[in-house]
């Protein structure tokens, strides 16, 4: 998923650092990029198998927990002084 936001003139944003998690069960990427006044957010989730065996549920839960932590991050938008 990718989405973009254009900042109004005279505003700036503090962006969190990217997160790239790769576990045995899958991977997760969450990153912000700023070009001019446009902020682009990219989020990717990938599982390495179509199904998850019961004995790997703990790995899946760990990946979901990392995603939840990353999704709670915020960007701060404020006027330029």
C-alpha positions, 0 to 999 in steps of 0.5 A: 500500500502506498499513499501520499500527502501534500503539505500546505505551504510553510509547513514541515513534517518530522518523519519516523525512521523506516522499519524493515522486519524480516522473520522466518515467516515473512517480512514487513516494511513501513517507510516514509519519504519526503520529496518537496512538500509531498510525503509518501508512505509505503507499507508492505507485508509478505508471507513466505508461505500460503499457509502457516502450520500450527507450530509457526503461529508464534512466528506469525504473532511476532510479525503481527506484533512488530506490524502493530508497533510500527503502525502506531508511529506518527508523523508530526506536521507543524508550521515553519517558524 
